[in-house]
């Protein structure tokens, strides 16, 4: 069974959850996923409201060509 809850951590960093009785006497795996930050609007970023609509896809110069990528170090990340 999967249950998704949204809760707020208090000023002391404590999180209190009361689960449904169906979870009583069970071993649970708890996964904490932080809330994503609010995406800023173009105006909040200092652009006019229609800036991206007016400029995206408007290049009229010579054809842009992506060069071949060179080999780079492989990375192993601990965080998903």
N, CA, C and O atoms as a Maestro MAE file, in Angstrom:
{
 s_m_m2io_version
 :::
 2.0.0
}

f_m_ct {
 s_m_title
 :::
 protein
 m_atom[320] {
  # First column is atom index #
  i_m_mmod_type
  r_m_x_coord
  r_m_y_coord
  r_m_z_coord
  i_m_residue_number
  s_m_chain_name
  s_m_pdb_residue_name
  s_m_pdb_atom_name
  i_m_atomic_number
  :::
  1 25 0.853 -1.181 0.000 1 A "UNK " " N  " 7
  2 3 0.000 0.000 0.000 1 A "UNK " " CA " 6
  3 2 0.888 1.230 0.000 1 A "UNK " " C  " 6
  4 15 1.905 1.275 0.691 1 A "UNK " " O  " 8
  5 25 0.505 2.203 -0.762 2 A "UNK " " N  " 7
  6 3 1.272 3.438 -0.849 2 A "UNK " " CA " 6
  7 2 0.400 4.584 -0.343 2 A "UNK " " C  " 6
  8 15 -0.781 4.670 -0.678 2 A "UNK " " O  " 8
  9 25 0.988 5.459 0.461 3 A "UNK " " N  " 7
  10 3 0.266 6.591 1.025 3 A "UNK " " CA " 6
  11 2 1.114 7.834 0.819 3 A "UNK " " C  " 6
  12 15 2.307 7.830 1.126 3 A "UNK " " O  " 8
  13 25 0.514 8.891 0.305 4 A "UNK " " N  " 7
  14 3 1.228 10.144 0.104 4 A "UNK " " CA " 6
  15 2 0.616 11.187 1.023 4 A "UNK " " C  " 6
  16 15 -0.586 11.446 0.964 4 A "UNK " " O  " 8
  17 25 1.449 11.790 1.877 5 A "UNK " " N  " 7
  18 3 1.008 12.813 2.814 5 A "UNK " " CA " 6
  19 2 1.800 14.087 2.580 5 A "UNK " " C  " 6
  20 15 2.956 14.036 2.159 5 A "UNK " " O  " 8
  21 25 1.195 15.205 2.845 6 A "UNK " " N  " 7
  22 3 1.897 16.489 2.789 6 A "UNK " " CA " 6
  23 2 1.773 17.112 4.169 6 A "UNK " " C  " 6
  24 15 0.671 17.255 4.699 6 A "UNK " " O  " 8
  25 25 2.904 17.480 4.745 7 A "UNK " " N  " 7
  26 3 2.905 18.018 6.094 7 A "UNK " " CA " 6
  27 2 3.976 19.091 6.208 7 A "UNK " " C  " 6
  28 15 4.850 19.199 5.348 7 A "UNK " " O  " 8
  29 25 3.909 19.876 7.260 8 A "UNK " " N  " 7
  30 3 4.851 20.960 7.483 8 A "UNK " " CA " 6
  31 2 5.716 20.659 8.698 8 A "UNK " " C  " 6
  32 15 5.224 20.187 9.723 8 A "UNK " " O  " 8
  33 25 6.993 20.934 8.572 9 A "UNK " " N  " 7
  34 3 7.936 20.760 9.678 9 A "UNK " " CA " 6
  35 2 7.857 22.005 10.547 9 A "UNK " " C  " 6
  36 15 7.834 23.124 10.034 9 A "UNK " " O  " 8
  37 25 7.815 21.811 11.883 10 A "UNK " " N  " 7
  38 3 7.697 22.969 12.769 10 A "UNK " " CA " 6
  39 2 9.036 23.691 12.926 10 A "UNK " " C  " 6
  40 15 10.044 23.271 12.356 10 A "UNK " " O  " 8
  41 25 9.041 24.773 13.698 11 A "UNK " " N  " 7
  42 3 10.224 25.619 13.864 11 A "UNK " " CA " 6
  43 2 11.402 24.868 14.492 11 A "UNK " " C  " 6
  44 15 12.551 25.276 14.324 11 A "UNK " " O  " 8
  45 25 11.130 23.790 15.205 12 A "UNK " " N  " 7
  46 3 12.185 22.992 15.829 12 A "UNK " " CA " 6
  47 2 12.661 21.862 14.927 12 A "UNK " " C  " 6
  48 15 13.510 21.065 15.326 12 A "UNK " " O  " 8
  49 25 12.114 21.785 13.702 13 A "UNK " " N  " 7
  50 3 12.499 20.730 12.776 13 A "UNK " " CA " 6
  51 2 11.781 19.424 13.015 13 A "UNK " " C  " 6
  52 15 12.219 18.379 12.533 13 A "UNK " " O  " 8
  53 25 10.665 19.465 13.765 14 A "UNK " " N  " 7
  54 3 9.923 18.242 14.060 14 A "UNK " " CA " 6
  55 2 8.760 18.070 13.092 14 A "UNK " " C  " 6
  56 15 8.093 19.033 12.715 14 A "UNK " " O  " 8
  57 25 8.538 16.838 12.706 15 A "UNK " " N  " 7
  58 3 7.434 16.483 11.825 15 A "UNK " " CA " 6
  59 2 6.596 15.420 12.529 15 A "UNK " " C  " 6
  60 15 7.103 14.364 12.908 15 A "UNK " " O  " 8
  61 25 5.324 15.708 12.697 16 A "UNK " " N  " 7
  62 3 4.437 14.769 13.365 16 A "UNK " " CA " 6
  63 2 3.437 14.219 12.358 16 A "UNK " " C  " 6
  64 15 2.746 14.978 11.679 16 A "UNK " " O  " 8
  65 25 3.366 12.902 12.266 17 A "UNK " " N  " 7
  66 3 2.428 12.255 11.347 17 A "UNK " " CA " 6
  67 2 1.543 11.282 12.104 17 A "UNK " " C  " 6
  68 15 2.019 10.504 12.932 17 A "UNK " " O  " 8
  69 25 0.265 11.333 11.816 18 A "UNK " " N  " 7
  70 3 -0.646 10.334 12.338 18 A "UNK " " CA " 6
  71 2 -1.148 9.557 11.135 18 A "UNK " " C  " 6
  72 15 -1.796 10.109 10.247 18 A "UNK " " O  " 8
  73 25 -0.836 8.256 11.119 19 A "UNK " " N  " 7
  74 3 -1.162 7.428 9.970 19 A "UNK " " CA " 6
  75 2 -2.481 6.699 10.174 19 A "UNK " " C  " 6
  76 15 -2.926 6.522 11.309 19 A "UNK " " O  " 8
  77 25 -3.104 6.279 9.088 20 A "UNK " " N  " 7
  78 3 -4.345 5.502 9.206 20 A "UNK " " CA " 6
  79 2 -4.103 4.191 9.956 20 A "UNK " " C  " 6
  80 15 -2.991 3.664 9.949 20 A "UNK " " O  " 8
  81 25 -5.123 3.681 10.585 21 A "UNK " " N  " 7
  82 3 -5.037 2.451 11.384 21 A "UNK " " CA " 6
  83 2 -4.538 1.269 10.550 21 A "UNK " " C  " 6
  84 15 -3.974 0.322 11.099 21 A "UNK " " O  " 8
  85 25 -4.739 1.316 9.241 22 A "UNK " " N  " 7
  86 3 -4.302 0.217 8.370 22 A "UNK " " CA " 6
  87 2 -2.780 0.019 8.417 22 A "UNK " " C  " 6
  88 15 -2.289 -1.048 8.049 22 A "UNK " " O  " 8
  89 25 -2.036 1.026 8.862 23 A "UNK " " N  " 7
  90 3 -0.582 0.918 8.947 23 A "UNK " " CA " 6
  91 2 -0.111 0.468 10.329 23 A "UNK " " C  " 6
  92 15 1.092 0.336 10.550 23 A "UNK " " O  " 8
  93 25 -1.013 0.236 11.239 24 A "UNK " " N  " 7
  94 3 -0.634 -0.147 12.605 24 A "UNK " " CA " 6
  95 2 0.153 -1.454 12.611 24 A "UNK " " C  " 6
  96 15 -0.148 -2.379 11.857 24 A "UNK " " O  " 8
  97 25 1.162 -1.513 13.472 25 A "UNK " " N  " 7
  98 3 1.984 -2.709 13.689 25 A "UNK " " CA " 6
  99 2 2.676 -3.200 12.419 25 A "UNK " " C  " 6
  100 15 2.873 -4.403 12.250 25 A "UNK " " O  " 8
  101 25 3.044 -2.286 11.531 26 A "UNK " " N  " 7
  102 3 3.754 -2.656 10.314 26 A "UNK " " CA " 6
  103 2 5.099 -1.930 10.279 26 A "UNK " " C  " 6
  104 15 5.250 -0.835 10.820 26 A "UNK " " O  " 8
  105 25 6.047 -2.557 9.643 27 A "UNK " " N  " 7
  106 3 7.316 -1.879 9.399 27 A "UNK " " CA " 6
  107 2 7.138 -1.057 8.126 27 A "UNK " " C  " 6
  108 15 6.690 -1.571 7.101 27 A "UNK " " O  " 8
  109 25 7.490 0.218 8.202 28 A "UNK " " N  " 7
  110 3 7.301 1.116 7.082 28 A "UNK " " CA " 6
  111 2 8.634 1.670 6.611 28 A "UNK " " C  " 6
  112 15 9.558 1.836 7.407 28 A "UNK " " O  " 8
  113 25 8.736 1.951 5.341 29 A "UNK " " N  " 7
  114 3 9.873 2.671 4.788 29 A "UNK " " CA " 6
  115 2 9.380 4.083 4.522 29 A "UNK " " C  " 6
  116 15 8.445 4.276 3.745 29 A "UNK " " O  " 8
  117 25 9.998 5.071 5.158 30 A "UNK " " N  " 7
  118 3 9.595 6.467 5.020 30 A "UNK " " CA " 6
  119 2 10.583 7.163 4.089 30 A "UNK " " C  " 6
  120 15 11.792 7.101 4.312 30 A "UNK " " O  " 8
  121 25 10.080 7.822 3.052 31 A "UNK " " N  " 7
  122 3 10.906 8.558 2.100 31 A "UNK " " CA " 6
  123 2 10.546 10.028 2.215 31 A "UNK " " C  " 6
  124 15 9.378 10.396 2.091 31 A "UNK " " O  " 8
  125 25 11.543 10.867 2.451 32 A "UNK " " N  " 7
  126 3 11.335 12.309 2.557 32 A "UNK " " CA " 6
  127 2 11.705 12.943 1.215 32 A "UNK " " C  " 6
  128 15 12.826 12.776 0.733 32 A "UNK " " O  " 8
  129 25 10.775 13.660 0.625 33 A "UNK " " N  " 7
  130 3 11.004 14.351 -0.646 33 A "UNK " " CA " 6
  131 2 10.707 15.823 -0.408 33 A "UNK " " C  " 6
  132 15 9.568 16.189 -0.117 33 A "UNK " " O  " 8
  133 25 11.725 16.670 -0.530 34 A "UNK " " N  " 7
  134 3 11.517 18.083 -0.239 34 A "UNK " " CA " 6
  135 2 10.657 18.740 -1.313 34 A "UNK " " C  " 6
  136 15 10.633 18.304 -2.464 34 A "UNK " " O  " 8
  137 25 9.967 19.773 -0.923 35 A "UNK " " N  " 7
  138 3 9.098 20.511 -1.831 35 A "UNK " " CA " 6
  139 2 9.965 21.315 -2.780 35 A "UNK " " C  " 6
  140 15 10.947 21.933 -2.366 35 A "UNK " " O  " 8
  141 25 9.609 21.306 -4.028 36 A "UNK " " N  " 7
  142 3 10.366 22.055 -5.020 36 A "UNK " " CA " 6
  143 2 10.111 23.543 -4.862 36 A "UNK " " C  " 6
  144 15 9.016 23.975 -4.502 36 A "UNK " " O  " 8
  145 25 11.145 24.310 -5.140 37 A "UNK " " N  " 7
  146 3 11.023 25.756 -5.017 37 A "UNK " " CA " 6
  147 2 10.085 26.298 -6.082 37 A "UNK " " C  " 6
  148 15 9.953 25.725 -7.164 37 A "UNK " " O  " 8
  149 25 9.440 27.404 -5.763 38 A "UNK " " N  " 7
  150 3 8.521 28.059 -6.689 38 A "UNK " " CA " 6
  151 2 9.297 28.536 -7.910 38 A "UNK " " C  " 6
  152 15 10.381 29.107 -7.791 38 A "UNK " " O  " 8
  153 25 8.724 28.292 -9.086 39 A "UNK " " N  " 7
  154 3 9.340 28.761 -10.317 39 A "UNK " " CA " 6
  155 2 9.024 30.238 -10.494 39 A "UNK " " C  " 6
  156 15 7.864 30.645 -10.427 39 A "UNK " " O  " 8
  157 25 10.066 31.043 -10.721 40 A "UNK " " N  " 7
  158 3 9.871 32.476 -10.862 40 A "UNK " " CA " 6
  159 2 9.295 32.823 -12.231 40 A "UNK " " C  " 6
  160 15 9.582 32.149 -13.220 40 A "UNK " " O  " 8
  161 25 8.496 33.857 -12.284 41 A "UNK " " N  " 7
  162 3 7.919 34.330 -13.537 41 A "UNK " " CA " 6
  163 2 8.957 35.160 -14.272 41 A "UNK " " C  " 6
  164 15 9.929 35.607 -13.664 41 A "UNK " " O  " 8
  165 25 8.769 35.377 -15.588 42 A "UNK " " N  " 7
  166 3 9.711 36.232 -16.313 42 A "UNK " " CA " 6
  167 2 9.840 37.610 -15.674 42 A "UNK " " C  " 6
  168 15 10.938 38.163 -15.607 42 A "UNK " " O  " 8
  169 25 8.720 38.169 -15.202 43 A "UNK " " N  " 7
  170 3 8.762 39.491 -14.570 43 A "UNK " " CA " 6
  171 2 9.630 39.471 -13.311 43 A "UNK " " C  " 6
  172 15 10.392 40.405 -13.063 43 A "UNK " " O  " 8
  173 25 9.513 38.407 -12.521 44 A "UNK " " N  " 7
  174 3 10.309 38.290 -11.299 44 A "UNK " " CA " 6
  175 2 11.802 38.127 -11.616 44 A "UNK " " C  " 6
  176 15 12.657 38.446 -10.790 44 A "UNK " " O  " 8
  177 25 12.101 37.630 -12.817 45 A "UNK " " N  " 7
  178 3 13.486 37.476 -13.250 45 A "UNK " " CA " 6
  179 2 14.017 38.720 -13.954 45 A "UNK " " C  " 6
  180 15 15.182 38.764 -14.347 45 A "UNK " " O  " 8
  181 25 13.160 39.733 -14.116 46 A "UNK " " N  " 7
  182 3 13.589 40.982 -14.723 46 A "UNK " " CA " 6
  183 2 13.327 41.095 -16.215 46 A "UNK " " C  " 6
  184 15 13.832 42.015 -16.858 46 A "UNK " " O  " 8
  185 25 12.538 40.168 -16.788 47 A "UNK " " N  " 7
  186 3 12.208 40.203 -18.209 47 A "UNK " " CA " 6
  187 2 10.792 40.729 -18.404 47 A "UNK " " C  " 6
  188 15 9.968 40.627 -17.495 47 A "UNK " " O  " 8
  189 25 10.495 41.290 -19.578 48 A "UNK " " N  " 7
  190 3 9.107 41.651 -19.881 48 A "UNK " " CA " 6
  191 2 8.251 40.375 -19.918 48 A "UNK " " C  " 6
  192 15 8.775 39.291 -20.178 48 A "UNK " " O  " 8
  193 25 6.968 40.492 -19.666 49 A "UNK " " N  " 7
  194 3 6.078 39.334 -19.568 49 A "UNK " " CA " 6
  195 2 6.120 38.445 -20.800 49 A "UNK " " C  " 6
  196 15 6.056 37.223 -20.667 49 A "UNK " " O  " 8
  197 25 6.226 39.021 -22.007 50 A "UNK " " N  " 7
  198 3 6.185 38.220 -23.236 50 A "UNK " " CA " 6
  199 2 7.571 38.016 -23.870 50 A "UNK " " C  " 6
  200 15 7.657 37.667 -25.047 50 A "UNK " " O  " 8
  201 25 8.632 38.224 -23.124 51 A "UNK " " N  " 7
  202 3 9.992 38.155 -23.656 51 A "UNK " " CA " 6
  203 2 10.287 36.822 -24.332 51 A "UNK " " C  " 6
  204 15 10.768 36.802 -25.464 51 A "UNK " " O  " 8
  205 25 10.013 35.723 -23.668 52 A "UNK " " N  " 7
  206 3 10.375 34.418 -24.210 52 A "UNK " " CA " 6
  207 2 9.501 34.046 -25.407 52 A "UNK " " C  " 6
  208 15 9.988 33.419 -26.347 52 A "UNK " " O  " 8
  209 25 8.244 34.413 -25.392 53 A "UNK " " N  " 7
  210 3 7.371 34.155 -26.527 53 A "UNK " " CA " 6
  211 2 7.851 34.923 -27.761 53 A "UNK " " C  " 6
  212 15 7.775 34.416 -28.880 53 A "UNK " " O  " 8
  213 25 8.344 36.141 -27.553 54 A "UNK " " N  " 7
  214 3 8.799 36.965 -28.677 54 A "UNK " " CA " 6
  215 2 10.175 36.553 -29.194 54 A "UNK " " C  " 6
  216 15 10.484 36.794 -30.361 54 A "UNK " " O  " 8
  217 25 11.006 35.938 -28.354 55 A "UNK " " N  " 7
  218 3 12.386 35.660 -28.762 55 A "UNK " " CA " 6
  219 2 12.672 34.195 -29.065 55 A "UNK " " C  " 6
  220 15 13.574 33.918 -29.855 55 A "UNK " " O  " 8
  221 25 11.957 33.252 -28.482 56 A "UNK " " N  " 7
  222 3 12.233 31.829 -28.694 56 A "UNK " " CA " 6
  223 2 12.003 31.461 -30.158 56 A "UNK " " C  " 6
  224 15 10.952 31.761 -30.724 56 A "UNK " " O  " 8
  225 25 12.988 30.811 -30.762 57 A "UNK " " N  " 7
  226 3 12.872 30.365 -32.134 57 A "UNK " " CA " 6
  227 2 12.994 31.463 -33.169 57 A "UNK " " C  " 6
  228 15 12.615 31.254 -34.321 57 A "UNK " " O  " 8
  229 25 13.501 32.609 -32.806 58 A "UNK " " N  " 7
  230 3 13.559 33.742 -33.728 58 A "UNK " " CA " 6
  231 2 14.919 33.939 -34.391 58 A "UNK " " C  " 6
  232 15 15.100 34.918 -35.115 58 A "UNK " " O  " 8
  233 25 15.883 33.043 -34.169 59 A "UNK " " N  " 7
  234 3 17.208 33.196 -34.765 59 A "UNK " " CA " 6
  235 2 17.089 33.171 -36.289 59 A "UNK " " C  " 6
  236 15 16.471 32.264 -36.846 59 A "UNK " " O  " 8
  237 25 17.674 34.158 -36.963 60 A "UNK " " N  " 7
  238 3 17.622 34.230 -38.412 60 A "UNK " " CA " 6
  239 2 19.010 34.347 -39.028 60 A "UNK " " C  " 6
  240 15 19.139 34.670 -40.209 60 A "UNK " " O  " 8
  241 25 20.044 34.086 -38.241 61 A "UNK " " N  " 7
  242 3 21.418 34.145 -38.737 61 A "UNK " " CA " 6
  243 2 21.808 32.833 -39.384 61 A "UNK " " C  " 6
  244 15 20.956 32.025 -39.753 61 A "UNK " " O  " 8
  245 25 23.118 32.634 -39.517 62 A "UNK " " N  " 7
  246 3 23.598 31.397 -40.136 62 A "UNK " " CA " 6
  247 2 23.230 30.195 -39.274 62 A "UNK " " C  " 6
  248 15 23.005 30.327 -38.071 62 A "UNK " " O  " 8
  249 25 23.172 29.028 -39.897 63 A "UNK " " N  " 7
  250 3 22.781 27.806 -39.214 63 A "UNK " " CA " 6
  251 2 23.715 27.528 -38.040 63 A "UNK " " C  " 6
  252 15 24.936 27.568 -38.196 63 A "UNK " " O  " 8
  253 25 23.161 27.253 -36.889 64 A "UNK " " N  " 7
  254 3 23.967 26.908 -35.715 64 A "UNK " " CA " 6
  255 2 24.242 25.416 -35.742 64 A "UNK " " C  " 6
  256 15 23.324 24.615 -35.912 64 A "UNK " " O  " 8
  257 25 25.508 25.039 -35.574 65 A "UNK " " N  " 7
  258 3 25.905 23.638 -35.629 65 A "UNK " " CA " 6
  259 2 26.564 23.276 -34.314 65 A "UNK " " C  " 6
  260 15 27.445 23.984 -33.826 65 A "UNK " " O  " 8
  261 25 26.128 22.174 -33.755 66 A "UNK " " N  " 7
  262 3 26.748 21.695 -32.512 66 A "UNK " " CA " 6
  263 2 27.962 20.850 -32.862 66 A "UNK " " C  " 6
  264 15 27.857 19.890 -33.625 66 A "UNK " " O  " 8
  265 25 29.107 21.203 -32.310 67 A "UNK " " N  " 7
  266 3 30.330 20.450 -32.560 67 A "UNK " " CA " 6
  267 2 30.240 19.097 -31.866 67 A "UNK " " C  " 6
  268 15 29.417 18.899 -30.972 67 A "UNK " " O  " 8
  269 25 31.102 18.162 -32.290 68 A "UNK " " N  " 7
  270 3 31.143 16.858 -31.643 68 A "UNK " " CA " 6
  271 2 31.603 17.028 -30.199 68 A "UNK " " C  " 6
  272 15 32.485 17.834 -29.903 68 A "UNK " " O  " 8
  273 25 30.996 16.263 -29.318 69 A "UNK " " N  " 7
  274 3 31.369 16.318 -27.905 69 A "UNK " " CA " 6
  275 2 32.630 15.517 -27.671 69 A "UNK " " C  " 6
  276 15 32.817 14.456 -28.267 69 A "UNK " " O  " 8
  277 25 33.494 16.017 -26.808 70 A "UNK " " N  " 7
  278 3 34.704 15.284 -26.456 70 A "UNK " " CA " 6
  279 2 34.403 14.405 -25.245 70 A "UNK " " C  " 6
  280 15 33.472 14.674 -24.487 70 A "UNK " " O  " 8
  281 25 35.186 13.370 -25.075 71 A "UNK " " N  " 7
  282 3 34.998 12.479 -23.938 71 A "UNK " " CA " 6
  283 2 35.241 13.254 -22.641 71 A "UNK " " C  " 6
  284 15 36.143 14.089 -22.569 71 A "UNK " " O  " 8
  285 25 34.446 12.976 -21.639 72 A "UNK " " N  " 7
  286 3 34.633 13.629 -20.345 72 A "UNK " " CA " 6
  287 2 34.598 12.583 -19.236 72 A "UNK " " C  " 6
  288 15 34.199 11.438 -19.453 72 A "UNK " " O  " 8
  289 25 35.019 12.994 -18.059 73 A "UNK " " N  " 7
  290 3 35.036 12.080 -16.916 73 A "UNK " " CA " 6
  291 2 33.624 11.607 -16.591 73 A "UNK " " C  " 6
  292 15 32.667 12.378 -16.661 73 A "UNK " " O  " 8
  293 25 33.509 10.338 -16.238 74 A "UNK " " N  " 7
  294 3 32.230 9.824 -15.783 74 A "UNK " " CA " 6
  295 2 32.056 10.203 -14.320 74 A "UNK " " C  " 6
  296 15 33.020 10.198 -13.553 74 A "UNK " " O  " 8
  297 25 30.839 10.527 -13.938 75 A "UNK " " N  " 7
  298 3 30.546 10.955 -12.576 75 A "UNK " " CA " 6
  299 2 29.626 9.947 -11.893 75 A "UNK " " C  " 6
  300 15 28.740 9.374 -12.527 75 A "UNK " " O  " 8
  301 25 29.837 9.743 -10.634 76 A "UNK " " N  " 7
  302 3 28.948 8.911 -9.823 76 A "UNK " " CA " 6
  303 2 28.378 9.810 -8.759 76 A "UNK " " C  " 6
  304 15 29.111 10.382 -7.954 76 A "UNK " " O  " 8
  305 25 27.069 9.934 -8.757 77 A "UNK " " N  " 7
  306 3 26.389 10.812 -7.798 77 A "UNK " " CA " 6
  307 2 25.717 9.975 -6.725 77 A "UNK " " C  " 6
  308 15 25.097 8.953 -7.018 77 A "UNK " " O  " 8
  309 25 25.844 10.413 -5.483 78 A "UNK " " N  " 7
  310 3 25.221 9.717 -4.362 78 A "UNK " " CA " 6
  311 2 23.744 10.073 -4.251 78 A "UNK " " C  " 6
  312 15 22.961 9.289 -3.714 78 A "UNK " " O  " 8
  313 25 23.354 11.239 -4.748 79 A "UNK " " N  " 7
  314 3 21.983 11.713 -4.599 79 A "UNK " " CA " 6
  315 2 21.261 11.495 -5.906 79 A "UNK " " C  " 6
  316 15 21.782 11.807 -6.977 79 A "UNK " " O  " 8
  317 25 20.061 10.958 -5.815 80 A "UNK " " N  " 7
  318 3 19.267 10.751 -7.029 80 A "UNK " " CA " 6
  319 2 18.594 12.034 -7.440 80 A "UNK " " C  " 6
  320 15 17.879 12.063 -8.442 80 A "UNK " " O  " 8
  :::
 }
 m_bond[319] {
  # First column is bond index #
  i_m_from
  i_m_to
  i_m_order
  :::
  1 1 2 1
  2 2 3 1
  3 3 4 2
  4 3 5 1
  5 5 6 1
  6 6 7 1
  7 7 8 2
  8 7 9 1
  9 9 10 1
  10 10 11 1
  11 11 12 2
  12 11 13 1
  13 13 14 1
  14 14 15 1
  15 15 16 2
  16 15 17 1
  17 17 18 1
  18 18 19 1
  19 19 20 2
  20 19 21 1
  21 21 22 1
  22 22 23 1
  23 23 24 2
  24 23 25 1
  25 25 26 1
  26 26 27 1
  27 27 28 2
  28 27 29 1
  29 29 30 1
  30 30 31 1
  31 31 32 2
  32 31 33 1
  33 33 34 1
  34 34 35 1
  35 35 36 2
  36 35 37 1
  37 37 38 1
  38 38 39 1
  39 39 40 2
  40 39 41 1
  41 41 42 1
  42 42 43 1
  43 43 44 2
  44 43 45 1
  45 45 46 1
  46 46 47 1
  47 47 48 2
  48 47 49 1
  49 49 50 1
  50 50 51 1
  51 51 52 2
  52 51 53 1
  53 53 54 1
  54 54 55 1
  55 55 56 2
  56 55 57 1
  57 57 58 1
  58 58 59 1
  59 59 60 2
  60 59 61 1
  61 61 62 1
  62 62 63 1
  63 63 64 2
  64 63 65 1
  65 65 66 1
  66 66 67 1
  67 67 68 2
  68 67 69 1
  69 69 70 1
  70 70 71 1
  71 71 72 2
  72 71 73 1
  73 73 74 1
  74 74 75 1
  75 75 76 2
  76 75 77 1
  77 77 78 1
  78 78 79 1
  79 79 80 2
  80 79 81 1
  81 81 82 1
  82 82 83 1
  83 83 84 2
  84 83 85 1
  85 85 86 1
  86 86 87 1
  87 87 88 2
  88 87 89 1
  89 89 90 1
  90 90 91 1
  91 91 92 2
  92 91 93 1
  93 93 94 1
  94 94 95 1
  95 95 96 2
  96 95 97 1
  97 97 98 1
  98 98 99 1
  99 99 100 2
  100 99 101 1
  101 101 102 1
  102 102 103 1
  103 103 104 2
  104 103 105 1
  105 105 106 1
  106 106 107 1
  107 107 108 2
  108 107 109 1
  109 109 110 1
  110 110 111 1
  111 111 112 2
  112 111 113 1
  113 113 114 1
  114 114 115 1
  115 115 116 2
  116 115 117 1
  117 117 118 1
  118 118 119 1
  119 119 120 2
  120 119 121 1
  121 121 122 1
  122 122 123 1
  123 123 124 2
  124 123 125 1
  125 125 126 1
  126 126 127 1
  127 127 128 2
  128 127 129 1
  129 129 130 1
  130 130 131 1
  131 131 132 2
  132 131 133 1
  133 133 134 1
  134 134 135 1
  135 135 136 2
  136 135 137 1
  137 137 138 1
  138 138 139 1
  139 139 140 2
  140 139 141 1
  141 141 142 1
  142 142 143 1
  143 143 144 2
  144 143 145 1
  145 145 146 1
  146 146 147 1
  147 147 148 2
  148 147 149 1
  149 149 150 1
  150 150 151 1
  151 151 152 2
  152 151 153 1
  153 153 154 1
  154 154 155 1
  155 155 156 2
  156 155 157 1
  157 157 158 1
  158 158 159 1
  159 159 160 2
  160 159 161 1
  161 161 162 1
  162 162 163 1
  163 163 164 2
  164 163 165 1
  165 165 166 1
  166 166 167 1
  167 167 168 2
  168 167 169 1
  169 169 170 1
  170 170 171 1
  171 171 172 2
  172 171 173 1
  173 173 174 1
  174 174 175 1
  175 175 176 2
  176 175 177 1
  177 177 178 1
  178 178 179 1
  179 179 180 2
  180 179 181 1
  181 181 182 1
  182 182 183 1
  183 183 184 2
  184 183 185 1
  185 185 186 1
  186 186 187 1
  187 187 188 2
  188 187 189 1
  189 189 190 1
  190 190 191 1
  191 191 192 2
  192 191 193 1
  193 193 194 1
  194 194 195 1
  195 195 196 2
  196 195 197 1
  197 197 198 1
  198 198 199 1
  199 199 200 2
  200 199 201 1
  201 201 202 1
  202 202 203 1
  203 203 204 2
  204 203 205 1
  205 205 206 1
  206 206 207 1
  207 207 208 2
  208 207 209 1
  209 209 210 1
  210 210 211 1
  211 211 212 2
  212 211 213 1
  213 213 214 1
  214 214 215 1
  215 215 216 2
  216 215 217 1
  217 217 218 1
  218 218 219 1
  219 219 220 2
  220 219 221 1
  221 221 222 1
  222 222 223 1
  223 223 224 2
  224 223 225 1
  225 225 226 1
  226 226 227 1
  227 227 228 2
  228 227 229 1
  229 229 230 1
  230 230 231 1
  231 231 232 2
  232 231 233 1
  233 233 234 1
  234 234 235 1
  235 235 236 2
  236 235 237 1
  237 237 238 1
  238 238 239 1
  239 239 240 2
  240 239 241 1
  241 241 242 1
  242 242 243 1
  243 243 244 2
  244 243 245 1
  245 245 246 1
  246 246 247 1
  247 247 248 2
  248 247 249 1
  249 249 250 1
  250 250 251 1
  251 251 252 2
  252 251 253 1
  253 253 254 1
  254 254 255 1
  255 255 256 2
  256 255 257 1
  257 257 258 1
  258 258 259 1
  259 259 260 2
  260 259 261 1
  261 261 262 1
  262 262 263 1
  263 263 264 2
  264 263 265 1
  265 265 266 1
  266 266 267 1
  267 267 268 2
  268 267 269 1
  269 269 270 1
  270 270 271 1
  271 271 272 2
  272 271 273 1
  273 273 274 1
  274 274 275 1
  275 275 276 2
  276 275 277 1
  277 277 278 1
  278 278 279 1
  279 279 280 2
  280 279 281 1
  281 281 282 1
  282 282 283 1
  283 283 284 2
  284 283 285 1
  285 285 286 1
  286 286 287 1
  287 287 288 2
  288 287 289 1
  289 289 290 1
  290 290 291 1
  291 291 292 2
  292 291 293 1
  293 293 294 1
  294 294 295 1
  295 295 296 2
  296 295 297 1
  297 297 298 1
  298 298 299 1
  299 299 300 2
  300 299 301 1
  301 301 302 1
  302 302 303 1
  303 303 304 2
  304 303 305 1
  305 305 306 1
  306 306 307 1
  307 307 308 2
  308 307 309 1
  309 309 310 1
  310 310 311 1
  311 311 312 2
  312 311 313 1
  313 313 314 1
  314 314 315 1
  315 315 316 2
  316 315 317 1
  317 317 318 1
  318 318 319 1
  319 319 320 2
  :::
 }
}
